[in-house]
Amino acid sequence: MKTFVAWLVLVVIVTGCQSTTESAAPPPARPPAAATATATATATVVSQEAVDERTDRLVIDSPAAGGERSVWVVKPAAWKPGSTGWRALYLLHGCCAGGAFDWLRTGEVARLTARLDAVVIVPEGGPMGWYADWRDGPGWETFHMTEVPRLVEPRYGVGTRRAVAGFSMGGLGAFVYAARHPGMFEAAASFSGVLDTRADVSGYRSFMAGNGVDTEDLWGDPSEWPEHNPADLAGRLKGVRLYASSGDGEPGPLDHGDGPVDGTEAAIMRQNRNFARAAEKAGVKVTTDFYGNGTHTWPYWIRSFERALPLLLPRDGLR
């Protein structure tokens, strides 16, 4: 019975994935060459359209991701064609429904970053992509970490400084990418992120199977999961400014009235605490915002995004 309950809670956890101390880090280098350099060389921008005055939508024909994929780019208010030296802020989305444009739907990201010296890059990651190169494709990690930077950054005058953030599944992606690509990001943030998949391996395998995903294709055998699990990669994040936030699942100030406990967020909080303990053990500094009452919903992620901005894009970047 305990096993079934644990599995049921885990299904709730991941199904909901749709929707302070800092340490200095050296300026990141250019994206490292990947083993899929041949595929990267053939990736091309198929089209570019203006969504509004500051937002563009690019379509990239990606050999790694297996077809045409969208990337949204939000330019700072001071951006002009030909300008250079901008920082990049990559934003990664959650799983199951919605997608990259979820970040931009309310307009808050554009408002909060208007005066910063950062180009915001929001790539498509698939409803169940989990920010990894799958055994038989698609190769989301190669798309995000190699193809997108090489095609998008020069187009918008991005320099060598980058940060990455994500919510839910995207929180996993932000920390995994920062750990697996040392020197690329100087800061990473997770908002209600999936930060310890190995807390219930059988539960995640069952959930993935219910969504048509074989975890062997995604993360390999369970013995290989640590290579894509933030709690196991904590020691490789030393020198990166880190921010992790989560609520406890109880309805909070940004919810509409009382309601049942959000089992998704309650379990996410436990995963975040696991990550924080692993980071402390590894001597890695993390700014944590475990804010108590709050559910697995957009109002809390946007609030956390605003709170994390000084860490992601310090004010030395104001223009």
N, C-alpha and C positions, 0 to 999 in steps of 0.2 A: 504493500500500500504506500509506504514512504517513497519508493522508487517512482510509482505512478504520479504521486503528488508533485515530486520534484520535476518530473518530466513536464507535467501540465503547467507548472509555473514557468519553466523555461520556454515553452511554446508561447505563453503570454508575453514573456520578456522580448523575444526576438520579433514576434509579430508586430509589436508596438514600435519597431525600429524604423518605421516610415517617417512616419512623419519625421603664510605666503612669503614664498621665498623665491627670488629670482637668481639665476646665475648667468654671467656673461658668456657669450659664445662668439667665436671668431666668424667673420663674414664667410658665408657658405661659398663653395666653389661652383663652377658651372655643373650642370647635370652630368653625372658620370656616364661613360659609354656603356651600353648594355649589350648583353649577349645577342640581342635581337637587332643589332645595328643595321643589318640588311633590310629588315622590315621597316625600320624607322626611316631609312633613306628614301623610301618610296611613299611615305605618308605625305599627303598634300591637303592644302586648304581648298575645298571645293567651292565654298561660297562664304560671303560675309554680308550681313545685313544689319542695319541700325534698328534696334528695338525701340530706343528712345534717344534723347540727346547724349546720354553718357553710356548707354549699354549697347553692345554689339552681340550678335549671335553668329558664331563661326561653325561651319560644318566641315569636319575633317574626315577624309577618306583614310581610315586607319587599318593597315594590315594587321597590327597587333590586336585591335579590338574587333576585327572581323567585319568591317563595313563602315558606313558613314555614321559619325558620332558628333553630337553637338557640344559646344563649349561656349558659355556666356562670359563676356568680359565687361566689367564695369570700370570705366575710366574715372580717375579723380577729376574734380572740377577744374584744376589747373592744367590738365593734360592738353597738349596740342600735337598735331602731326609733326613728327620729326624730333620731338622732345625725348630725352634719354635719362637714364639714371634712376628710373622708378623702381620701387620695391614691388614684389609680387606677394599677394595673399591668396592662397589656394583655399577654396571652401568645398568640402566633401559632404555629400548628402546621405540620408539614411536609406533603409531598405524597404522593400516590399511594395510600396506604392509611391506615387509622386515621382520625384527625381530632382535633377540639379536645379531646375527653375524654382523649386520650393524655396530656395534661399532668397530669391529675388521677388517673390510674389507680393510681399507686403510693402516693399520699398524701403524698409528699415536699413538694410545693408548699404544701399546707395546713400542714404541720408547720413549714416554714421561714419562712412568712409570718405565723404565728399572732400574734406579738407586735408586728408592724409596724402602722403606721397606714395600711394600704393595702387597698383593695378590689381583689381580683384578678378581672379580667374576661377570660374565655376564649371568644372567638366562633368559631363555625363558619366555615370559609373555603373549603370545597370541596376535593375530592381533587386537582384540577388548577386551582385558582382563581388562584394566583400573585399574589394581592393587587393586582388591577387591575380597572378597569371595562372589561369587554369591549365590543367594538364593537356587538354585538347582545345584550348581557347574558350572564350576570349582572353586576351592578355591585358587585363585592366591596369596592372602595375606598370607595364611597359608603355601603355598608352598615356597614363598620367605622368609618369616620371621621366619619360624620354621623348615621346612624340609631341605631346602638348608643349612642354617647355621649348623645344627646338623650333616649333612652328609658330607659337603664339607670342612668346616673350620678345623676340626681336621685332615683331610687328608693332609692339606697343612700347618699345624702348625700355624694357625691363633690364635692370642691372644684375648684380650678383647677390642681392639680399632677398630672402624669401621667408615666409611663414605659412603655416598650414593649420586649418581648423576643420572640425566636422562635428555633426551631431549623430548620436546613436551609432549605426553602422559606420558612419563617416568619422566618428570619434576613434573607432578602431583604426580606420584608414589613416588618419592624421598621425597617430603615434607609431603605427607600423611603418609608414613611409619614412618618417623622421628617423626611426631606428635603423631601417634597412638601407638608407641612402645617407650615410654620414656626410656631414658638410653641406648638404643641400638646403636644409632649413635651420634658421637660427631660433625659431620658436614654433611651438605646436600646442594646440588647445583641443580639448575634448569636452563636449557638452552632452551629458547623459550618455556617454560613450560605452560601447561594448568592449570592456577592457580586460576581461578574463574569460575567454571561451572555454578554457579547460576547467572551469568551475563545475561544469556538467557536460562532459563529452557525449554521453549517450543521449542527453536531452537535445543538444545541438544537432547531432546526427539525425535524430527523429524529426526535428523541425525542418531541417534542410530537405530530407527525403519527402516530407509532406509538401514542399514547394518545388519538387522536381529536381533537387540538387543532390548529387552524390558527393559527400565530403571528401572522398578519395580523389575526385577530380579537382576539388577546390583546394584543400589543405593537405592532401595526401593521407597517409596512415596517421592515426593519432599520435604516434611517436614523433611525427614531423610538425604537429600543430604549434609547438613553441616558436617556430620561425615566423608565425603570423599572429601571435598572441601578445598583446601589449604587456601583460603582467610578466611574461617570460622575457620580454625584450627590454625591460626597464633599465637594465644596466648599460644598454647600448645608447641610452638617451642622455648620457652625461654631457654637459656643455650646451644642451638645448634648453631654452626657457620653456617650461611646461606649465600648463594650466588644466585642471580637471574639475568639473563641476557636476553635481547631481543632487536631486531631491530624494526624499524618503518615501514617496508615493502617497502620502497623506494629502488631501486637497489643501492647497495653499492660497496665498493672497492673489495669485494671478488666475485662479480657477473661478468658475461661476457657481458659487454656493458649495454646499457640502455634497459629498458623494462617497462612493466606496474607495477603499485603498487601491491605488494603481499598482498592481502587482509587477508590472513592467518596470516602473521606476524604482520600486523597492528592491528588486533583484539587481537592477543596474547599480544602485547605491552600494550593494555588497561587493559587486565586481570592482567598483571604483576604490573602495577601501582595500581590497586585495592588491590593486595596482599601487596604491599609496604605500602600503607596507612593503611591497617588493622594491619600490623605488628607494624607500628609506634604507632598507637592508643593503641596497647596492650603492648607497651614498649619492643618490641622484635627487636633486632638489625639485620639488613640485609645489606650485601654488594651488591649493585646493580650496574649493568653495562648495562644501557640503552643506547646503543652505537649509536643511530641514524640510518642512512641508513644501510639497511641489510635485507635480505629475509629469508624465512623459509627453509634454506638449510644447508647441511653438512659443508661447509667451515666455516660458522659462529659458528656452534656448536663445532667443533673441536677447533677453536680459543678460544671460551669461556671455553672449557674444560681445555686448557692449562693455561688460565688466572686464573681459579679457583683452580688449583692444590695446590698452596701454602696455601690456606684456607682448602682444603679437606685433604691434607697430608702435614702438616707443615714440614719444613726442619729438625726439630729435629729427623725426621725418616730416614734421609739419612744414608746409610751404606758405 
